C-alpha cells in the first residue's frame, strides 16, 4: 500500500530545516539483489526504520532502509525526500546525486509541496549556481500548501540567507500568524525586522517569542539584547 497522508506529513525535520533531498538511486548503489532484506517486509516498515536510524545519526543504515523502501514503492516521493536527507547528511559529495533525484521525485507527484520545498532547499545550498531555480521551487511549495507554517518559515529562512529581508519578513509574519503558539517564527521575524532597522517591531516580536518559552529562549534573549543595544536602551539590555 502507498504511504498514508499522515506518514507523508510526518517527514522528519533534519539539520534545522525541512528535510529534503531525494534519490532515485544510481547503479553503483542500488542495483542488484538485496541479500539483507527479509521476505514480506513492506515499504512503510523500511520507511519508519529508516527514520529511526536517521534520527539516531546512522546515515548509511538509514540510506539502506530508504533504498529498500524505494524499490518496493518507487512511485512515492516521500521515501525519496527522506532518503535524500541521509545523503546530504553524509557530505556535499552526495549533493548532485540527490538533486537530480529530487527532480524525479517532483515529477512523480507534482502536487506534493514538500518535494518541491526539499528540492529547492537542496538547490539553494548548491555551489553550481542553482539559487534562482531553488527559490522558485520553494515558492512553488508555499503556493501548493499556503496554510503550512513550516513552509512559510522555511522560505523565510532561505530569503534571509540571501539578504532579501523584506520578503523574509512577510514569510515569517505569515508563519507566526498560522502558528501563534510557536516561538521560532516570532524569533526569526524579530531578527529579520532588526536587519532592516525596524527595531521597535523587532523588540516586540522577540519579546513575545521569549515569553512563549522554548528551546529558542536563549537565542531569542541574545537577539533581544542586541536589538536593545542597537536602539540605545543599554539599561533595558542589561536588565
C-alpha positions in Angstrom: 0.0 0.0 0.0 1.1 3.6 -0.5 2.2 5.6 2.4 -0.7 7.4 4.1 -1.1 11.2 4.2 -0.1 11.1 7.8 3.1 9.2 7.0 3.9 11.8 4.3 3.2 14.7 6.6 5.3 13.0 9.3 8.5 13.6 7.2 11.1 14.4 9.8 12.8 17.8 10.2 16.5 17.4 10.0 19.5 19.7 10.3 17.4 22.7 11.2 15.3 22.8 8.1 12.5 20.9 6.5 14.1 17.6 5.4 14.5 17.3 1.8 16.6 15.8 -0.9 15.6 12.6 -2.6 17.4 9.9 -4.5 16.2 7.6 -7.2 19.4 5.6 -6.9 22.4 5.1 -9.0 23.7 1.8 -10.4 26.7 1.9 -8.1 24.4 1.9 -5.0 21.1 0.4 -5.7 21.3 -2.2 -8.5 21.3 -6.0 -7.8 19.7 -8.3 -5.3 19.5 -7.1 -1.7 20.6 -10.1 0.4 19.7 -8.5 3.7 16.0 -7.7 3.1 13.7 -10.0 4.9 10.9 -11.5 2.8 7.5 -10.0 3.3 8.7 -6.6 4.7 6.8 -3.6 3.4 7.8 -0.2 2.2 6.3 1.6 5.3 8.3 -0.7 7.6 11.6 0.2 5.8 10.5 3.8 5.8 9.9 4.0 9.5 13.1 2.0 10.3 15.0 4.5 8.1 13.5 7.4 10.0 14.6 5.9 13.3 18.2 5.4 12.0 18.3 8.9 10.6 17.3 10.4 13.9 20.0 8.3 15.6 22.7 9.6 13.1 23.2 6.2 11.3 23.1 7.7 7.9 24.3 4.7 6.0 21.8 2.5 7.7 19.0 4.9 7.0 20.1 5.2 3.4 19.9 1.4 3.1 16.4 1.3 4.5 15.1 4.1 2.4 16.5 2.4 -0.7 14.7 -0.8 0.2 11.5 1.1 0.6 12.0 2.9 -2.8 12.5 -0.4 -4.6 9.2 -1.7 -3.1 7.3 1.5 -3.7 9.2 3.6 -6.4 6.3 5.9 -7.1 6.2 7.6 -3.7 8.3 10.8 -3.4 8.1 10.8 0.4 10.5 8.0 0.6 13.0 9.9 -1.7 12.7 13.0 0.4 14.0 11.2 3.5 16.5 9.2 1.5 18.0 12.4 0.2 18.2 13.8 3.7 20.5 10.9 4.6 22.7 11.7 1.5 23.2 15.3 2.3 24.0 14.4 5.9 26.9 12.3 4.6 28.5 15.3 2.9 28.4 17.6 -0.1 29.8 14.9 -2.4 26.3 13.4 -2.5 24.5 16.6 -3.3 24.4 16.4 -7.1 23.2 12.8 -6.9 20.4 13.9 -4.6 19.5 17.0 -6.6 18.9 15.0 -9.8 16.8 12.5 -8.0 14.8 15.3 -6.4 13.7 16.3 -9.9 12.4 12.8 -10.4 10.5 12.9 -7.0 8.8 16.2 -8.0 7.9 14.6 -11.4 6.4 11.6 -9.5 4.0 13.8 -7.6 3.9 17.5 -8.7 1.3 18.3 -6.1 3.5 17.2 -3.1 4.6 20.5 -1.7 7.4 19.1 0.5 9.1 17.6 -2.5 9.3 21.0 -4.2 10.5 22.6 -1.0 13.2 19.9 -0.4 14.5 20.2 -3.9 14.5 24.0 -3.6 16.5 23.8 -0.4 19.0 21.5 -2.0 19.4 23.8 -4.9 19.9 26.8 -2.7 22.8 25.0 -1.0 24.4 24.1 -4.3 27.6 25.7 -5.4 26.7 25.3 -9.0 24.5 28.4 -9.4 21.1 26.9 -8.9 19.8 29.6 -6.5 17.2 31.1 -8.8 15.6 27.8 -9.5 15.9 26.8 -5.9 14.0 29.9 -4.8 11.3 29.2 -7.5 10.9 25.7 -6.1 10.3 26.7 -2.5 7.9 29.4 -3.5 6.0 26.7 -5.5 5.8 24.7 -2.3 4.1 27.5 -0.5 1.7 28.1 -3.4 0.7 24.4 -3.1 0.3 24.5 0.7 -0.4 28.1 1.7 -1.6 27.2 5.2 1.6 25.3 6.2 3.5 27.5 8.7 6.7 25.3 8.4 6.9 26.0 4.7 6.5 29.8 5.1 9.1 29.7 7.8 11.5 27.7 5.6 11.0 30.2 2.7 11.7 33.0 5.2 15.0 31.3 6.2 16.0 30.9 2.6 15.3 34.6 1.8 17.1 35.7 5.0 20.2 33.8 3.9 20.3 35.7 0.6 19.6 39.1 2.3 16.1 39.5 0.9 14.9 40.8 4.3 11.6 42.5 3.4 10.4 39.3 1.7 11.6 37.2 4.6 9.6 39.4 7.0 6.4 38.6 5.0 7.0 34.9 5.3 7.9 34.9 8.9 4.9 37.0 9.7 2.6 34.5 8.0 4.3 31.6 9.8 3.7 33.4 13.1 0.1 34.0 12.2 -0.5 30.4 11.3 1.3 29.0 14.4 0.6 31.6 17.1 1.9 29.4 20.0 5.3 28.7 18.3 8.3 30.8 19.4 10.6 30.1 16.4 8.8 32.1 13.7 8.4 35.1 16.1 12.1 34.8 16.9 13.1 34.8 13.2 10.6 37.6 12.4 12.1 39.8 15.1 15.6 39.1 13.7 14.6 39.9 10.2 13.0 43.1 11.3 16.2 44.1 13.1 18.1 43.6 9.8 16.1 46.5 8.3 16.3 48.6 11.4 12.6 48.3 12.4 13.8 48.0 16.0 10.7 48.6 17.9 8.8 46.0 16.0 11.8 43.6 16.3 11.8 44.2 20.1 8.1 43.4 20.3 8.3 40.1 18.3 11.4 38.9 20.1 9.9 39.6 23.5 6.8 37.7 22.5 9.0 34.8 21.4 10.8 34.8 24.7 7.6 34.8 26.7 6.4 31.7 24.9 9.4 29.8 26.3 11.1 27.1 24.4 14.4 25.7 23.3 14.7 29.0 21.4 14.6 31.2 24.6 18.4 31.6 24.9 18.8 32.5 21.2 15.9 34.9 21.4 17.2 36.6 24.5 20.6 37.2 22.8 18.8 38.8 19.8 16.6 40.9 22.1 19.7 42.2 23.9 21.3 43.0 20.6 18.2 44.9 19.4 18.0 46.9 22.7 21.7 47.9 22.4 21.2 49.0 18.8 18.2 51.1 19.8 20.3 52.8 22.6 18.5 51.2 25.5 21.5 49.9 27.4 19.8 49.8 30.8 17.0 47.6 29.5 19.5 45.3 27.7 21.4 44.8 31.0 18.2 44.0 32.8 
